[in-house]
Amino acid sequence: MSQINLTNIPLEIRDLIIELVITTRVSVPRRPAQMLGRMKSVNPDINPLSNEGYIANSLSLLLVNRQLHAETKAAIGRFLKGAKEETEAGKKRRNLTYTYDIMLVDDSYVWPSHICVPALSSRVDNAVVTIQAFGTCPVTKTSLSGVNAFRSDMGPSEVQWAFYRPLVNLLRDGPGPEMWTSKKPTQHPVIEALSQPGGSNRGITVGTLILDFQKSVDNTITDYIFIKWAANQEGGLFQPWKECRGMPSQIDGWEDVHRIVVRPEWLVSYLTMRLSFMLGMSYHTSQYSSVLFERIGKIEIRLDGANVRVIHIAEKLERLNFNHPRDTFGHLPSEERIAAFQKWKKEVIQLRKDRGLSVVE
């Protein structure tokens, strides 16, 4: 009797094993201590890469032998075929989902992690990103410099940049170590629909981007401080928390407030508001938000797994309309802005159609 191995078991069982390998998730890191070897995305002037190795789940199977190479490619094909198509074996396509985790650490920088990337593709059904906050930036009355990454002088805060970088790097370059770059996006024209007729072949298109803000271990540990402090506050809580981060000597009990880790519901409200502002394609945001229209179908915002909002990008795009040059495309000369916006909108609608994303006709 021959020895049983992966290549001589029934094909149906082998297909299940292959799909299991392709969709295997690594453990989500639960504390920043698990990420000590990771470079921080914090310095805007350098461009370091993560020293964590990265490969797609399917690569190891593709390299075994010709048989597993062919069967793994067939399994990948079931993820990539059209949603209503069926393979010859009658197996329906499965959604291709990329999964990531992002830690916001000490209110200052982010640590993204690849959790599951089954196979490389230019079209992904879902990109799921879990977001947790850990720690607070140490501060005293005499050392306030740089302690509030949520503070901004009419421009984007450092927290916004921290989340924007890995998202845009994923969309423009696809999954890989470049997602960990800490370099701020270029100030030069980056609008794909205008700079590259027909769109770029690099990067990925995401049907649904899911941002799931979750309560972390550090949130739970500081619950008792938060509950005690919140009981004495009137109205919203996020704004007084931010103010205390910047002016502790003027807030009673500031030492305890500084131990409160930013709450997931605050991040939902703050980043959703900032995201909506970006999607307005305004004078200041147009060159940075264009990629969201070009490469995302819709965005789901979740709080501990429960949907709180859905942003339909096609509807946002359809409502965009500008008649005055002070309202959009501020990186271009005034006389070019409205014509450039109109050309951009037309090009983006076609790009979305070509990439299988919804549009409002």
N, C-alpha and C positions, 0 to 999 in steps of 0.2 A: 504494500500500500504506500503510495507516494505521500510525502510530507505536505501538509496543507500550508500554503502561503498565500499572500495577497493576490498573486497572479493566477491561481488555479481555483479560487472559490467562485461560486456563481456570479455572473456579471451584475445581477440585481443587487446582491449584497455588496459587491465591490463599489458599485455606484454610490450606495449609501455611505460607505466608508469615505470615499473620495469627497463627497459633498460635506461630510462631517469635518474632514480635515480643512477643506477650503473655508468653512464658516466658523472655525474654532476662534474663540475670543481669548485674549490674554486677560489676566486679572486687572481690574481697574485699581490703580494705586489709591490707597485710602489715607495715606499721610505723606506730606512732603519728604519725610525722611527716606521714603522708598525711592526718591528721585535724586539722591545726592550726587550722582554722577552726571546729572543733566546740566548743561549750560543754561543760564537764565536768559529769558528774552527781556532784557532790561535796558541795555545800552543802545541808544539810537544811532550811534556813530560807527558801530562795527557790525560785522555780518557773520557771526559764528554759526556753525552747524552743530546739531546734537551729536554727541558721541555715542548715542544709542544706535545699534544696528537696526536696519529695517529691510524687510523683504515682504512681498505679497505672500499670503498663505499658500497659494497654488504653486509657487516656484519649486519647492522641494519635490513635489510629485512630478512636475514636468521634467525634472532632471534624472529620474530613476532609470527608466528604459523606454523603448519605443511604445510598448503596449500602454504603460501608465501615462505616457505623454499624450497619446491619442485619446485615451479615456478621460484624462483630466481636461483636455481641450474641449471634449464633448460636454463635460459637466459645466465648464465655464460658459460654453455656448448656451446652455439652458438659462443662465443668468442674463445673457446678452441679447437673446432673440426678442422679437417684438412681443408685447404683453399678451396678445391673443393668439400667438402662434404656438404650435405644438411640434415637438420633434417627431421623427419617424417612429420612435418608440412610444409615442403618446404622452411623453412627459412634458407638462406645462412649464413654462419659464418661471423661474424664481426671481424675486426682487433682488437686485444687487445693492447691498447696503454697506457703506463704509461707516465704521464706528470709531469715535475718538473721545478722549476725556481731556478736559482742560482744568487745571488748578489755578485759581487766582491766589497767589501767596503774598502775605503781608501787605495786601492792598497795593502791590507795586509791580509785580511781573507775573507772567503765566508760564506754566509747564504743560504743553500739550503732549498727549500720548496716543500712539496708534493702538487701538484695542482690537479691531478686526478690519482687514482689507483683503477680501477673498481673492480678487484678481484685479489687475490693472485694466481700466477701461476709460474711454473718453465720455461715457454716459453712465451715470449712477442714479438709481432710483431714489435712494435716500442717503443722506449724510446725517448721522445721529451724533450729536455732541453733548455729552454731559458736562456740566459746569459746577464746580464746588469751590468754596472759599476757605482758606486756611490762614490762621494767624493774623496779626495786625502789626503794622510798622512800629517799632519801639520809638517812644517819644518822651521828652521831658519838657518842662516849661522853657528851658533854655536851649533846646535843640529841636526847632520846628522845621528846619529846611527839608523840603521834599517829603514830608510825612503824609501828605494828602494827595494821593494819585487821582482822586476824583475831582480835584480842583482844576479849574481851567480859566484862562483869561480870554473869554469869548471864543476860544478855539477848542479843539478836541482835547479831552483829558488823557492822561497817560493810560488810564484803564481802557479807554476806547481804543487807543493804538494797540494795546496789548492783545485785545480780542480781534481787532481788524487784521493784524499781520498774518496770523496762521490761516484765517479764513480765506483771505485773498490769495495767499500763496498756494493754498489747496486748489482754489478755482483756476488760477492761472497756470500752475505748474504740475498739478496732480499730486498724489500722495508721495511722500519721500522726506528726506532729512531737511529739505529746504523749508518745510513748514515751521521749522524751529528758528528760522532767521530772525534776528532782532532788528534788522535795518528798517527804518521807516520807509513807507512807499515813496517812490520818486515824485518830485514836484513837476516833472516834465509830462507832456501829454501821454496818458495811458489809456485813452478811450479806444478800445479794440475795434469798435464798429467804424471808427473814422480812420484809425491809423493802419488797419489791415483789412482791405476789402475782402469780404467773404468770411472774415473772422479768422482767428488763429487756430491752428490744429493742435496746439499744446493745451494742457489743462483739462479740466473736466466740466461737464454740465450736470447739475444736480436737480432732479425732479422736485424733491422736498428736502429742505434743510430743517432739521429738528434740533432746536436748542432747548435742552432740558436742564433747568437750574435746580440743583438738588441740595438738600441740607447736609452739611458735612459733619464729621465727628467733632470738629472744633466749634461748629454752631451749637451742637448738643451740649458740649462741655460748658459753654458760656450762657446757656439758656437762663440759668437762675439770675445772672447779672442783668441780662436783657429784660427779663420779665419784671424785675424790681425797678429798673430804670424806666421802662415803658409805662408802668403804672402811674408815674408822676408827670408824664408828658401829655400835652393836648395836641390833637391834630396828627399830622404825619410825623414819622419817626426818623426817616432817612436824612432829612435836611438838618435837624438838630445834631444828629450823629456826625454828619459831615462838618458842621460848624465847629463842633467840639474837637474834631481832628485838626482843625486849623487854628483854633483859639482856646486852648485848654485852660489857660489862666482865668478866662472869663466864664467858665462853666463849672457850677458846683458838682463835685463828685466826678471830675473829669478823669481821674485815674481809673475808675471802674468802667467808664464809657469807653476808654481806650482799649479795654480788654474785650469788648464786644466785637466779634468777627462779623463782617458785613453779611447781612441776612440774604438768603436766596430770593425772597420776595422783593427786596430792595434792588438786587441786581436785575431781576425781571423788569421792574418798572424803569430803572435807569437806562439799561441797555436797549430796551424796546423803544423808549422815547428817542434815544440817540439814533437808533436804526431808522425809525420813521423820519427823523430829520434828514438823514442821509438820502433816503429814498425820494426826498423832495427835489433832488437834482438842482440845488440852489447855486447861487453865485460861488459859494465856497466849497460845496460838497460834490459838484457834478463829476469832476475827474476821478473822485474816489469811489463814488457809488455806481458808476456806469457798469462795472463788472457784475454787480448784483443783478441788474436787469438782463445782462447778456448771458448769464450762466445759471440762474436759479428759477425754478418754476414757482414755488411758494415757500414760505417760511412758517413753521409751526413753533410757537413759544409754549413751553411746558414748565410747570412748577411741580417738582417731585413726581413727574410722570403724568400729571393731569394737564390737558390742554387749557390754556388761558387765552390764546389769541392765534389767529391764522392771518398771515399777510399774503395776499394774492398779488404777486408781482405784476402780472399782466394787467390787473385792474389799476394798479398804481401807475403803470406806464401809460395806459389809455387816458388817464386823467391829466397827465402832464401837458401843460400848455403855457408858453411864455411869449410875451409881446414886447418886453422891455429888456434891453441888454444888461441892466443892473441886476436882473433876477436869476441869471444862469450863466454857466460857462465862463466864470470869472477869470480863468487862466488864459483866455484868448483876448485879443484886442476887441474893444467895444463894438466896432463895426462888423465883426465877424460872428458874434455870439448867437444871434437869433437864427441865422442861416445854418450855423453849425449844429445848433440844437435840433432844428427841423430835419436836417440830414441824419443826425444821430438817431433820432426817433424812428425814422423810416428804416435805417439800416438795422437797428435793434429788433424791430418787428420781424424783419426777414431772417435775422440770425436766430431768433427764437423759433420761428417756423422750421428752419433748417435743422435745428437741434432737438426738435420734438417737444418744445416747451409751449405752453398755452399762450394765446394772444386773444385780445378782444377785437373782433372784426367790426 
